Amino acid sequence: MVVGFVLQNIVEDSAECMQAETWCCRARELVGSGTENKIMEAISDENHETVHTEHAHVHTHMDHLDPSVMVFLTFKDLKVGKTMAVYFPKRDPATSPKLWPREEAESLPFSLNQLPNLLKVFSFSPNSPQAKAMEDTLRECETKPIEGEVKFCATSLESMLDFAQTILGFTHELQVFTTSHQTKSSVTFQNYTLEKIVEIPASKMVACHNMPYPYAVFYCHSQESENKMYKVALGGENGDRVEAMVVCHMDTSHWGHSHVSFQVLKVQPGTTSVCHFFPADNLIFVVPKPQHHGLATM
């Protein structure tokens, strides 16, 4: 996939909003072409889609967990024929944050200490769900990166590309991958069977996760430790077809013990790899590694 095609679709479709790392909290907002239009509809009252989301009947030992965290697996689980419960958010692009041009995005401060002023700009009360989501995003963006990680919160398409090129190099070979849904369905959580797994060779990658905010903000990061990326064909119990991107982090020894993946997988930092499915509105930038014999299929 070429960068221009994928990013053009994201601009036109107004990529859905998702919180990086925790995968739980998200915003549904309408923004106009400028700050003067403000937000017509903000974060949904149900921050965790567990109550109002349609999903297939799934038997899992994680029933007490929010389904929206069911995106993790280990490298040994990444094999054809494996069936597992996976959560793929599906939200209406019409009610999602829009990417702003760099000039407009940079006309507003993006700082936690400016939150009171930002709430006034968007007419949010300090105790509102919208204010909490903005605070969480700003706090996450200002948190120090873990060892071996470089992170950046992009508030515009231009700044996101700048960061990706800074990490990966200024090259015309830059590619971007996303998860795509091959069928239309309202089901967000069900059992999927892994039908085909293809490794995407990449010496380095930059992952960008959509964050809850009045306009589109992407939490982008790159890690020095070994990572592997795969394109996985999935078949759902109800017939849904998904071509999902999966990234496997082979070294988790520097991750915090409270990371939600360890709770889901019931493992400790550094004891195993952690892989995760990407939702359709997240991006992975890579410079392809030379491959003489085609892509590796598992």
C-alpha positions in Angstrom: 0.0 0.0 0.0 1.3 3.4 -0.9 1.3 6.2 1.7 -0.7 8.7 -0.3 -3.6 6.4 -1.0 -4.0 5.2 2.6 -3.6 8.6 4.1 -6.0 10.2 1.6 -8.6 7.7 2.7 -8.0 8.5 6.3 -8.5 12.2 5.7 -11.7 11.6 3.7 -13.1 9.1 6.1 -12.2 10.9 9.3 -10.5 8.0 11.0 -12.2 6.7 14.2 -10.8 7.6 17.6 -9.1 5.1 19.9 -6.9 5.5 22.9 -3.4 4.1 22.5 -2.1 1.3 24.8 -5.2 0.8 26.9 -7.6 0.2 24.0 -10.6 1.0 26.2 -11.6 4.6 26.1 -12.6 6.4 22.9 -14.4 9.6 21.8 -17.2 10.2 19.3 -17.0 13.7 18.2 -18.1 16.0 15.4 -15.8 18.8 14.5 -16.2 21.4 11.9 -13.6 22.8 9.5 -12.3 25.1 12.2 -12.4 25.8 15.9 -15.2 28.3 15.5 -17.6 25.4 14.7 -16.8 23.8 18.0 -18.0 20.2 18.7 -21.6 19.4 18.0 -21.6 16.0 19.5 -18.9 14.7 21.9 -17.7 11.6 23.6 -20.4 9.0 24.0 -21.6 8.4 27.6 -20.7 4.8 27.3 -16.9 5.1 27.2 -16.6 1.3 27.2 -18.7 -0.3 24.5 -19.5 -3.3 26.6 -23.1 -2.5 27.3 -24.3 -1.1 24.0 -22.1 -2.9 21.5 -23.5 -5.8 19.5 -21.3 -8.9 19.8 -21.5 -12.6 19.1 -21.8 -15.0 22.0 -18.2 -15.6 23.0 -17.0 -18.2 25.6 -13.8 -17.1 27.2 -12.0 -17.3 30.5 -11.7 -13.4 30.3 -15.4 -12.8 30.6 -14.8 -10.4 33.5 -12.7 -8.1 31.3 -13.9 -5.4 29.0 -14.1 -6.9 25.5 -12.3 -3.9 24.1 -9.0 -5.2 25.6 -9.3 -8.5 23.8 -6.7 -7.7 21.1 -3.6 -9.3 22.6 -1.9 -12.7 21.9 1.5 -14.2 22.2 3.8 -15.0 19.2 3.2 -18.8 19.7 -0.6 -18.1 19.3 0.0 -16.6 15.9 -0.7 -19.6 13.8 -3.1 -20.7 11.1 -6.1 -22.5 12.5 -6.0 -20.7 15.8 -9.4 -19.5 17.0 -9.7 -16.7 19.5 -12.0 -13.9 20.6 -10.9 -10.6 19.1 -12.4 -7.1 19.5 -12.4 -4.9 16.4 -14.1 -1.5 17.0 -16.4 -0.2 14.2 -17.5 3.4 14.5 -19.2 5.8 12.1 -16.6 8.0 10.4 -19.2 10.8 10.3 -19.1 11.1 14.1 -15.3 10.8 14.4 -12.7 13.5 14.8 -11.3 15.1 11.7 -7.7 15.6 10.9 -6.9 19.3 11.0 -4.3 21.1 8.8 -1.0 21.7 10.6 -1.5 25.5 10.8 -4.9 25.1 12.4 -3.8 22.4 14.9 -0.7 24.4 15.9 -2.8 27.5 16.6 -4.0 25.8 19.8 -1.8 24.7 22.6 -1.4 20.9 23.1 -0.4 20.8 26.7 -1.9 19.4 29.9 -1.2 22.6 31.8 -3.4 24.4 29.2 -6.3 22.1 29.7 -8.6 24.6 31.4 -8.2 27.0 28.5 -8.7 24.2 26.0 -12.0 23.2 27.7 -13.2 26.8 27.3 -12.3 26.7 23.6 -14.4 23.6 23.0 -17.1 24.5 25.5 -16.6 21.5 27.7 -17.2 21.6 31.5 -14.3 20.5 33.7 -16.1 17.5 35.0 -17.5 16.2 31.7 -16.5 12.9 30.0 -15.0 15.0 27.2 -12.7 16.8 29.7 -11.6 13.5 31.2 -10.8 12.1 27.7 -8.8 15.1 26.8 -6.9 15.0 30.1 -6.1 11.3 29.6 -4.8 11.9 26.1 -2.7 14.9 27.0 -1.3 13.1 30.0 -0.4 10.0 27.9 1.3 12.2 25.3 3.4 13.9 28.0 4.4 10.7 29.8 8.0 9.8 29.4 8.7 7.0 26.9 9.8 3.6 28.1 13.4 2.6 27.6 14.3 2.2 23.9 11.1 4.0 22.7 10.7 7.2 20.8 7.2 8.7 20.9 5.3 11.7 19.6 1.7 12.8 19.5 0.9 14.1 16.0 -1.9 16.7 15.9 -1.9 16.9 12.1 -1.2 14.8 9.0 1.9 16.8 8.3 3.4 16.3 11.7 2.6 12.6 11.7 4.5 12.2 8.4 7.4 14.3 9.6 7.8 12.0 12.7 7.6 8.8 10.6 10.2 10.1 8.2 12.5 11.3 11.0 12.5 7.7 12.4 12.5 5.8 9.1 14.4 8.2 6.9 13.3 10.5 4.1 12.6 7.9 1.4 10.1 7.4 -1.4 9.8 3.7 -0.2 7.9 4.6 2.9 4.8 2.4 3.2 1.8 2.5 5.5 -0.5 -0.4 6.5 -3.9 -0.6 8.1 -6.4 -3.2 9.1 -9.3 -3.5 6.7 -12.8 -5.0 7.0 -13.8 -7.0 4.0 -17.5 -7.3 5.0 -19.9 -4.9 6.7 -21.2 -5.9 10.1 -22.2 -4.3 13.4 -20.5 -7.1 15.4 -17.4 -5.9 17.2 -16.5 -8.9 19.4 -16.6 -12.5 18.3 -14.4 -15.6 17.7 -12.2 -15.4 14.7 -10.1 -18.1 13.1 -6.7 -17.2 11.7 -6.7 -18.4 8.1 -3.5 -16.9 6.6 -0.5 -15.1 8.1 2.0 -13.2 6.0 5.0 -11.5 7.5 5.7 -8.0 6.3 9.5 -7.6 6.4 10.5 -4.3 8.0 13.8 -3.3 9.7 12.0 -0.6 11.7 8.4 0.6 12.0 6.4 3.5 13.4 2.9 2.7 14.8 0.4 5.5 15.2 -2.7 5.0 17.4 -5.8 7.3 17.3 -6.5 9.1 20.6 -9.7 10.6 22.1 -9.6 14.3 21.3 -11.8 17.0 19.7 -9.7 16.7 16.6 -7.7 13.8 15.3 -4.6 13.1 17.4 -2.3 10.1 16.7 0.1 8.7 19.4 3.0 7.6 17.2 6.0 5.6 18.6 8.9 3.4 17.6 10.8 0.9 19.6 14.5 -0.2 19.3 13.7 -3.7 20.5 12.8 -6.4 18.0 9.4 -6.2 16.5 7.6 -8.3 13.8 4.7 -7.3 11.7 2.1 -9.5 10.0 -0.9 -9.3 7.7 -3.5 -11.8 9.0 -6.6 -13.0 7.2 -9.4 -13.7 9.7 -12.8 -15.4 9.4 -15.4 -14.6 12.0 -18.1 -16.9 13.4 -20.8 -14.8 11.6 -19.0 -14.8 8.3 -17.1 -11.5 8.8 -13.8 -11.2 6.9 -11.0 -9.0 8.3 -7.5 -8.4 6.9 -5.8 -7.4 10.1 -2.4 -6.0 10.9 -0.6 -7.6 13.9 2.6 -6.4 15.5 4.6 -8.6 17.8 6.9 -7.0 20.4 9.5 -9.7 21.1 11.0 -8.0 24.2 8.6 -6.8 26.9 11.1 -6.6 29.7 10.9 -2.8 29.9 7.1 -2.6 29.9 5.3 -1.6 33.1 3.7 -4.4 35.2 0.3 -2.7 34.9 0.2 -2.9 31.1 -3.2 -4.3 30.2 -1.7 -6.9 27.9 -0.2 -8.7 30.9 -3.6 -8.8 32.6 -5.2 -10.3 29.5 -2.5 -12.8 28.7 -1.8 -13.5 32.4 2.0 -13.1 32.0 4.7 -11.0 33.4 7.0 -8.5 31.7 9.9 -10.1 29.8 8.5 -13.6 30.1 6.9 -13.7 26.6 6.3 -11.8 23.5 3.2 -9.7 23.2 1.4 -9.3 19.9 -1.7 -7.2 19.2 -4.3 -6.6 16.5 -4.6 -3.1 15.1 -8.0 -1.5 14.7 -8.8 -0.1 11.2 -8.0 3.5 12.1 -4.5 2.8 13.3 -1.4 3.1 11.0 1.9 1.4 10.7 4.6 3.1 8.7 7.5 1.0 7.5 10.4 1.0 5.1 10.3 -2.5 3.5 13.3 -4.7 4.1 14.8 -6.2 0.9 13.2 -9.6 0.3 14.6 -11.9 -2.4 12.2 -14.9 -2.0 8.9 -13.2 -1.4 7.0 -12.7 1.8 7.2 -15.3 4.5 3.9 -17.1 5.1 3.1 -18.9 8.3 
